[in-house]
Amino acid sequence: MKADQFQAPDYYNLDDLLSDEHKMVRDAAREWVKREVSPIIEEAAQKAEFPKQIINGLAEIGAFGPYIPEEYGCAGLDQISYGLIMQEIERGDSGVRSTASVQSSLVMYPIFKYGTEEQKKKYLPKLASGEMMGCFGLTEPDHGSNPSGMTTTFKDNGDHYLLNGAKMWISNAPFADIAVVWAKNEEGRIYGLIVERGMEGFTTPETHNKWSLRASATGELVFNNVKVPKENLMPEKSGLGAPLGCLDSARYGIAWGAIGAAMDCYDTALRYAKEREQFGKPIASFQLQQKKLAEMITEITKAQLLAWRLGVMRNEGTATSAQISMAKRNNVEMAINIAREARQILGGMGITGEYSIMRHSMNLESVITYEGTHDIHLLITGADITGIPAFQ
Ligand SMILES: Cc1cc2nc3c(=O)[nH]c(=O)nc-3n(C[C@H](O)[C@H](O)[C@H](O)COP(=O)(O)OP(=O)(O)OC[C@H]3O[C@@H](n4cnc5c(N)ncnc54)[C@H](O)[C@@H]3O)c2cc1C
């Protein structure tokens, strides 16, 4: 793969909206991605392997639970810092960002928000340092966009719960030490349970043959009469709102992350277009190529403003789930369109692993589907503005 020459586009001087701390956090993540992710990611994706050696580095740049307080071993940063870290990591690879998103928003967030003090003390510091890795089990074979139909259940069995069912498409599952699992109790109420690797009856078969997010490990979670200690139930929130609260946090991170992938594709295409000559001139001098590049930077700039404003509202605690849906949907579509156009600017070279664009393009096919599909986010906006849900 080519040396990483990334220059981040900032057409509207968004840096002026960031604090010194934001820029410090962002620059540290950017440098780390350049040093530790760029040189190894293409090979990891080609081999379809999660590069475990980067876990410590992810922890060091604060990518695990960045907005959780320092008393639990986390960085205690604000939401914009969290977004900027996700942007930089996804600039490297959406699969690596997925690992960090799951750990932060889907494992640490529910423990922090819905867990007991004992659970927070037991798990959060180890998850922050990367000593322990987690995954999040919501999707089931027959329940994807409609998780409320889930059939995974737990029942009271004296001093423990008995958990039965299966989850699929679970990021980090093959190597996770713990799983935050959403299941219904005997009354049909959804709760989150912390299931630990090694519990009898709990297995995590890996999902193979993915053409997308190849550097992220995906698997199933299978529960066959798993005895889960009662103290592993997260008691502070139940119902579908509990997992949806986690998804809000993760979708917010994706809205920023997608900008990173788009920035990398744009920057690569711009550099290539200025260097590559055809008909005796750089291809950047042709109007058709300029149109592509000009539209890309326009869309990136709009997405950056959307993410930044959403970050301000997240810091204030006023961002609604529907506002988060809009940003996730818009920014991922923006990135996937830019990846496709950028690939064309590179001609034949665009399909090779010499450049990151094709990998981003394939990765974004998962990003546009997980954490709520593109269609579902549109329906969320539709329901929000009309007051009429059109899901059924
Ligand atoms: C690589 C990868 C990693 C993932 N990681 C995780 C994870 O860590 N944890 C986890 O729990 N899940 C994870 N997922 C699952 C992901 O969230 C689901 O794939 C997603 O929610 C969609 O569910 P589905 O695949 O079952 O599609 P379906 O729900 O079957 O949807 C299929 C199509 O129908 C459309 N559709 C569905 N309902 C409606 C409707 N009412 N109106 C109009 N159109 C509709 C959808 O938009 C979609 O286009 C991951 C998925 C992938 C691909």
The ligand as an SDF file (V2000), in Angstrom:
LIG
                    3D

 53 58  0  0  0  0  0  0  0  0999 V2000
  -20.7460   -6.1410    9.5490 C   0  0  0  0  0  0  0  0  0  0  0  0
  -21.9190   -6.0090   10.4580 C   0  0  0  0  0  0  0  0  0  0  0  0
  -21.7080   -5.8240   11.8290 C   0  0  0  0  0  0  0  0  0  0  0  0
  -22.8160   -5.7500   12.6980 C   0  0  0  0  0  0  0  0  0  0  0  0
  -22.5900   -5.6140   14.0590 N   0  0  0  0  0  0  0  0  0  0  0  0
  -23.6490   -5.7270   14.9180 C   0  0  0  0  0  0  0  0  0  0  0  0
  -23.4360   -5.7590   16.3420 C   0  0  0  0  0  0  0  0  0  0  0  0
  -22.3110   -5.6180   16.8210 O   0  0  0  0  0  0  0  0  0  0  0  0
  -24.5060   -5.9670   17.1550 N   0  0  0  0  0  0  0  0  0  0  0  0
  -25.7850   -6.1220   16.6690 C   0  0  0  0  0  0  0  0  0  0  0  0
  -26.7070   -6.3220   17.4710 O   0  0  0  0  0  0  0  0  0  0  0  0
  -26.0200   -6.0730   15.3230 N   0  0  0  0  0  0  0  0  0  0  0  0
  -24.9900   -5.8860   14.4470 C   0  0  0  0  0  0  0  0  0  0  0  0
  -25.2150   -5.8620   13.0720 N   0  0  0  0  0  0  0  0  0  0  0  0
  -26.5760   -6.0980   12.5750 C   0  0  0  0  0  0  0  0  0  0  0  0
  -27.2170   -4.8860   11.9170 C   0  0  0  0  0  0  0  0  0  0  0  0
  -27.5410   -3.9280   12.8770 O   0  0  0  0  0  0  0  0  0  0  0  0
  -28.3970   -5.3990   11.1030 C   0  0  0  0  0  0  0  0  0  0  0  0
  -27.8640   -6.0650    9.9600 O   0  0  0  0  0  0  0  0  0  0  0  0
  -29.3360   -4.2840   10.6760 C   0  0  0  0  0  0  0  0  0  0  0  0
  -30.0280   -3.7620   11.7960 O   0  0  0  0  0  0  0  0  0  0  0  0
  -30.3690   -4.7540    9.6330 C   0  0  0  0  0  0  0  0  0  0  0  0
  -30.9610   -5.9380   10.0040 O   0  0  0  0  0  0  0  0  0  0  0  0
  -31.0490   -7.1400    8.9530 P   0  0  0  0  0  0  0  0  0  0  0  0
  -29.6940   -7.3740    8.4140 O   0  0  0  0  0  0  0  0  0  0  0  0
  -31.7210   -8.2710    9.6530 O   0  0  0  0  0  0  0  0  0  0  0  0
  -31.9280   -6.5900    7.7860 O   0  0  0  0  0  0  0  0  0  0  0  0
  -33.5780   -6.5530    7.7170 P   0  0  0  0  0  0  0  0  0  0  0  0
  -34.1160   -5.9530    8.9770 O   0  0  0  0  0  0  0  0  0  0  0  0
  -34.0590   -7.8960    7.3150 O   0  0  0  0  0  0  0  0  0  0  0  0
  -33.7720   -5.5190    6.5430 O   0  0  0  0  0  0  0  0  0  0  0  0
  -33.6170   -5.8850    5.1680 C   0  0  0  0  0  0  0  0  0  0  0  0
  -34.0810   -4.7010    4.3210 C   0  0  0  0  0  0  0  0  0  0  0  0
  -35.4600   -4.4020    4.5830 O   0  0  0  0  0  0  0  0  0  0  0  0
  -35.5970   -3.0470    4.9460 C   0  0  0  0  0  0  0  0  0  0  0  0
  -36.6720   -2.8920    5.9190 N   0  0  0  0  0  0  0  0  0  0  0  0
  -36.8360   -3.5470    7.0940 C   0  0  0  0  0  0  0  0  0  0  0  0
  -37.9190   -3.1150    7.7330 N   0  0  0  0  0  0  0  0  0  0  0  0
  -38.4780   -2.1700    6.9540 C   0  0  0  0  0  0  0  0  0  0  0  0
  -39.6410   -1.3350    7.0780 C   0  0  0  0  0  0  0  0  0  0  0  0
  -40.4330   -1.3550    8.1520 N   0  0  0  0  0  0  0  0  0  0  0  0
  -39.8970   -0.4780    6.0650 N   0  0  0  0  0  0  0  0  0  0  0  0
  -39.1170   -0.4110    4.9900 C   0  0  0  0  0  0  0  0  0  0  0  0
  -38.0200   -1.1660    4.8060 N   0  0  0  0  0  0  0  0  0  0  0  0
  -37.7040   -2.0350    5.7900 C   0  0  0  0  0  0  0  0  0  0  0  0
  -34.2530   -2.6300    5.5150 C   0  0  0  0  0  0  0  0  0  0  0  0
  -34.0550   -1.2330    5.4010 O   0  0  0  0  0  0  0  0  0  0  0  0
  -33.3020   -3.4280    4.6340 C   0  0  0  0  0  0  0  0  0  0  0  0
  -33.0600   -2.7200    3.4540 O   0  0  0  0  0  0  0  0  0  0  0  0
  -24.1260   -5.8450   12.1850 C   0  0  0  0  0  0  0  0  0  0  0  0
  -24.3130   -5.9950   10.7980 C   0  0  0  0  0  0  0  0  0  0  0  0
  -23.2410   -6.0730    9.9520 C   0  0  0  0  0  0  0  0  0  0  0  0
  -23.4830   -6.2500    8.4770 C   0  0  0  0  0  0  0  0  0  0  0  0
  1  2  1  0
  2  3  1  0
  2 52  2  0
  3  4  2  0
  4  5  1  0
  4 50  1  0
  5  6  2  0
  6  7  1  0
  6 13  1  0
  7  8  2  0
  7  9  1  0
  9 10  1  0
 10 11  2  0
 10 12  1  0
 12 13  2  0
 13 14  1  0
 14 15  1  0
 14 50  1  0
 15 16  1  0
 16 17  1  0
 16 18  1  0
 18 19  1  0
 18 20  1  0
 20 21  1  0
 20 22  1  0
 22 23  1  0
 23 24  1  0
 24 25  2  0
 24 26  1  0
 24 27  1  0
 27 28  1  0
 28 29  2  0
 28 30  1  0
 28 31  1  0
 31 32  1  0
 32 33  1  0
 33 34  1  0
 33 48  1  0
 34 35  1  0
 35 36  1  0
 35 46  1  0
 36 37  1  0
 36 45  1  0
 37 38  2  0
 38 39  1  0
 39 40  1  0
 39 45  2  0
 40 41  1  0
 40 42  2  0
 42 43  1  0
 43 44  2  0
 44 45  1  0
 46 47  1  0
 46 48  1  0
 48 49  1  0
 50 51  2  0
 51 52  1  0
 52 53  1  0
M  END
$$$$
